[in-house]
Each structure stands twice: as C-alpha cells, then as structure tokens.
Amino acid sequence: MAKNHRSAGSGRFVTKGYAAKHPATTVSETRGGGSTGGTHRSARTGRFVTDKFAARNPKTTIRGG
C-alpha cells in the first residue's frame, strides 16, 4: 500500500526522498489508514507516545487527527 510521509517538526507532508534522508524526524503513514484519534506518535520509533512525551519532544513527534 502507498504511504504518505510527514515531517514531525513541521507536520507537513514531505517526499519519499526527504523521508529517506531524515528518518529520525519523519513519520510514514499508510494512505487511508484511518484516524489515530488525536494521539501522538514518535517519528523515531513509530510507536504511540503520551501527551507529556510529545510536549517534551515536539520536533520528533506528530499528532494524528
């Protein structure tokens, strides 16, 4: 399935090439994967993280919507 890539720092979509060069600060999402309910995900591990963790690490976490 195709993926979208998003920068954790800006929240904007980025190219596949950018994502490959910046894996620690980019989250890859499966298109049409559905909502994560406003939870946060780490760009480094891909795992869901707490609101507190996300607040301390805003450049490496992204909020789902």
Z-matrix of the N, CA and C atoms (Angstrom, degrees):
N
C 1 1.444
C 2 1.526 1 109.05
N 3 1.320 2 117.14 1 147.61
C 4 1.455 3 122.57 2 -178.40
C 5 1.525 4 110.77 3 -71.88
N 6 1.322 5 115.57 4 154.22
C 7 1.462 6 120.61 5 -178.33
C 8 1.515 7 111.04 6 -125.58
N 9 1.318 8 114.94 7 150.89
C 10 1.451 9 123.07 8 168.61
C 11 1.519 10 106.30 9 -103.40
N 12 1.309 11 116.60 10 149.91
C 13 1.460 12 121.55 11 178.76
C 14 1.520 13 107.32 12 -121.58
N 15 1.332 14 115.33 13 135.54
C 16 1.456 15 120.55 14 -176.50
C 17 1.518 16 110.44 15 -131.23
N 18 1.318 17 116.26 16 136.20
C 19 1.460 18 121.72 17 176.49
C 20 1.519 19 109.02 18 -74.82
N 21 1.321 20 116.94 19 129.11
C 22 1.461 21 120.45 20 178.18
C 23 1.524 22 111.03 21 -69.91
N 24 1.324 23 117.08 22 -30.49
C 25 1.466 24 120.80 23 -179.12
C 26 1.515 25 113.52 24 -69.22
N 27 1.344 26 116.71 25 -46.26
C 28 1.457 27 120.62 26 -175.85
C 29 1.526 28 112.79 27 -103.07
N 30 1.336 29 117.60 28 -20.98
C 31 1.458 30 120.86 29 -176.08
C 32 1.521 31 113.24 30 80.91
N 33 1.321 32 116.59 31 0.51
C 34 1.466 33 120.84 32 -177.91
C 35 1.520 34 111.10 33 -87.63
N 36 1.326 35 114.91 34 154.15
C 37 1.454 36 120.16 35 175.22
C 38 1.515 37 109.50 36 -71.79
N 39 1.332 38 116.43 37 142.42
C 40 1.460 39 122.46 38 -179.63
C 41 1.531 40 108.80 39 -129.48
N 42 1.327 41 115.71 40 168.15
C 43 1.457 42 120.53 41 -179.14
C 44 1.525 43 111.23 42 -76.22
N 45 1.318 44 114.94 43 163.32
C 46 1.457 45 120.87 44 177.27
C 47 1.532 46 110.30 45 -60.41
N 48 1.338 47 116.99 46 -38.96
C 49 1.460 48 121.33 47 178.70
C 50 1.523 49 112.45 48 -63.01
N 51 1.337 50 116.51 49 -42.18
C 52 1.463 51 120.79 50 178.01
C 53 1.524 52 109.65 51 -63.45
N 54 1.332 53 116.07 52 -43.44
C 55 1.460 54 120.83 53 -179.72
C 56 1.527 55 110.74 54 -60.90
N 57 1.325 56 117.10 55 -39.51
C 58 1.463 57 120.93 56 -179.91
C 59 1.528 58 111.52 57 -66.52
N 60 1.322 59 117.47 58 -34.14
C 61 1.467 60 121.74 59 -179.36
C 62 1.529 61 112.83 60 -81.36
N 63 1.330 62 117.30 61 -21.13
C 64 1.470 63 121.80 62 -176.33
C 65 1.526 64 111.16 63 -129.23
N 66 1.320 65 118.87 64 58.35
C 67 1.469 66 120.15 65 -174.88
C 68 1.523 67 114.75 66 -65.90
N 69 1.322 68 117.85 67 -26.19
C 70 1.467 69 119.91 68 -177.21
C 71 1.523 70 112.43 69 -74.50
N 72 1.340 71 117.50 70 -19.17
C 73 1.460 72 119.89 71 -177.90
C 74 1.523 73 112.33 72 -123.52
N 75 1.319 74 116.93 73 20.66
C 76 1.464 75 121.35 74 -179.89
C 77 1.527 76 109.56 75 -129.48
N 78 1.330 77 115.36 76 137.05
C 79 1.454 78 121.60 77 177.35
C 80 1.523 79 107.71 78 -109.56
N 81 1.328 80 116.65 79 132.47
C 82 1.461 81 121.52 80 175.59
C 83 1.518 82 108.08 81 -102.60
N 84 1.340 83 115.99 82 131.17
C 85 1.455 84 121.92 83 -176.81
C 86 1.517 85 109.11 84 -124.76
N 87 1.305 86 118.05 85 138.60
C 88 1.450 87 121.83 86 175.27
C 89 1.519 88 108.48 87 -72.10
N 90 1.316 89 116.91 88 130.74
C 91 1.470 90 120.71 89 179.09
C 92 1.512 91 109.70 90 -63.62
N 93 1.333 92 114.66 91 135.86
C 94 1.456 93 119.63 92 179.65
C 95 1.512 94 113.11 93 73.59
N 96 1.351 95 116.54 94 18.03
C 97 1.449 96 121.18 95 -177.21
C 98 1.512 97 115.03 96 -74.36
N 99 1.325 98 116.67 97 -10.82
C 100 1.461 99 119.61 98 178.37
C 101 1.518 100 112.19 99 94.50
N 102 1.281 101 115.62 100 173.04
C 103 1.452 102 123.11 101 -177.51
C 104 1.526 103 111.39 102 -81.41
N 105 1.316 104 115.20 103 146.98
C 106 1.464 105 120.05 104 174.74
C 107 1.522 106 110.39 105 -99.42
N 108 1.321 107 117.10 106 8.31
C 109 1.462 108 120.98 107 173.97
C 110 1.513 109 114.69 108 70.36
N 111 1.318 110 118.71 109 27.73
C 112 1.449 111 121.35 110 177.94
C 113 1.516 112 114.66 111 79.54
N 114 1.319 113 117.36 112 13.33
C 115 1.460 114 120.35 113 178.21
C 116 1.518 115 110.12 114 -80.26
N 117 1.308 116 116.49 115 170.58
C 118 1.455 117 122.35 116 -179.45
C 119 1.522 118 109.79 117 -108.48
N 120 1.331 119 115.17 118 147.14
C 121 1.459 120 121.19 119 179.42
C 122 1.527 121 108.60 120 -131.82
N 123 1.322 122 116.08 121 138.09
C 124 1.457 123 122.07 122 178.27
C 125 1.520 124 109.92 123 -76.77
N 126 1.336 125 117.12 124 133.23
C 127 1.464 126 121.03 125 175.89
C 128 1.525 127 110.50 126 -72.87
N 129 1.309 128 117.12 127 -25.88
C 130 1.470 129 120.66 128 -178.33
C 131 1.517 130 113.07 129 -76.52
N 132 1.335 131 116.41 130 -41.54
C 133 1.467 132 119.62 131 -175.45
C 134 1.523 133 113.58 132 -109.16
N 135 1.330 134 117.05 133 -20.76
C 136 1.457 135 120.84 134 -175.99
C 137 1.519 136 113.14 135 81.09
N 138 1.309 137 117.10 136 -0.35
C 139 1.465 138 121.76 137 -178.11
C 140 1.523 139 111.33 138 -88.02
N 141 1.320 140 115.21 139 155.55
C 142 1.457 141 120.30 140 174.40
C 143 1.520 142 109.07 141 -70.77
N 144 1.335 143 116.47 142 143.24
C 145 1.465 144 121.75 143 -179.13
C 146 1.522 145 109.04 144 -130.83
N 147 1.319 146 115.37 145 165.62
C 148 1.454 147 120.96 146 -179.14
C 149 1.525 148 111.07 147 -75.57
N 150 1.339 149 115.50 148 162.70
C 151 1.459 150 120.84 149 176.02
C 152 1.530 151 110.62 150 -60.03
N 153 1.311 152 116.18 151 -38.08
C 154 1.462 153 121.47 152 -179.56
C 155 1.531 154 111.07 153 -64.08
N 156 1.332 155 116.44 154 -45.15
C 157 1.460 156 121.11 155 177.48
C 158 1.529 157 109.80 156 -61.03
N 159 1.322 158 116.87 157 -44.26
C 160 1.463 159 121.26 158 -179.46
C 161 1.525 160 111.49 159 -62.32
N 162 1.322 161 117.06 160 -37.88
C 163 1.463 162 120.69 161 179.30
C 164 1.523 163 111.33 162 -65.91
N 165 1.342 164 116.75 163 -34.89
C 166 1.464 165 120.65 164 179.57
C 167 1.523 166 112.26 165 -79.34
N 168 1.338 167 117.54 166 -19.61
C 169 1.468 168 122.13 167 -175.10
C 170 1.534 169 111.00 168 -130.95
N 171 1.318 170 118.34 169 59.81
C 172 1.476 171 120.37 170 -173.82
C 173 1.532 172 114.65 171 -65.87
N 174 1.316 173 118.75 172 -25.07
C 175 1.459 174 120.16 173 -177.35
C 176 1.516 175 113.24 174 -85.75
N 177 1.331 176 116.79 175 -8.87
C 178 1.476 177 118.78 176 179.76
C 179 1.527 178 112.32 177 -124.66
N 180 1.350 179 116.42 178 16.10
C 181 1.456 180 119.57 179 175.15
C 182 1.533 181 108.62 180 -130.33
N 183 1.300 182 115.54 181 154.31
C 184 1.461 183 121.00 182 179.64
C 185 1.514 184 108.12 183 -133.76
N 186 1.321 185 115.47 184 144.56
C 187 1.455 186 120.37 185 -179.27
C 188 1.512 187 109.62 186 -99.88
N 189 1.315 188 115.34 187 127.72
C 190 1.455 189 120.71 188 176.22
C 191 1.516 190 110.69 189 -78.92
N 192 1.303 191 116.54 190 161.92
C 193 1.449 192 117.20 191 -177.30
C 194 1.454 193 116.27 192 -137.04
